[in-house]
Amino acid sequence: MAVSLPDELYRALESARRRARKTRSAVVQEALRDWLRRQARAELVRDYEEGYRRSPESAREVESALATAVGLLADDDEW
């Protein structure tokens, strides 16, 4: 696989990987894994939001959730 990078990004990559004592391949693999994780997480958030748009909570459900949260916080001595 060949990848082209702007000079400034290449220099930053080389500097960071030398400090971390990692190979170029290891750094690129780590970056790709991180990017793929973020993409998957963003997709889950989009799906979650879409679910709420399709079926929003009722006023009764919101009131119940708030009452539960207030009750839990009231029982916590740190608050």
Secondary structure, DSSP 8 states (H G I E B T S, - for coil): ------HHHHHHHHHHHHHHT--HHHHHHHHHHHHHHHHHHHHHHHHHHHHHHHS---HHHHHHHHHHHHHHHHH-TT-
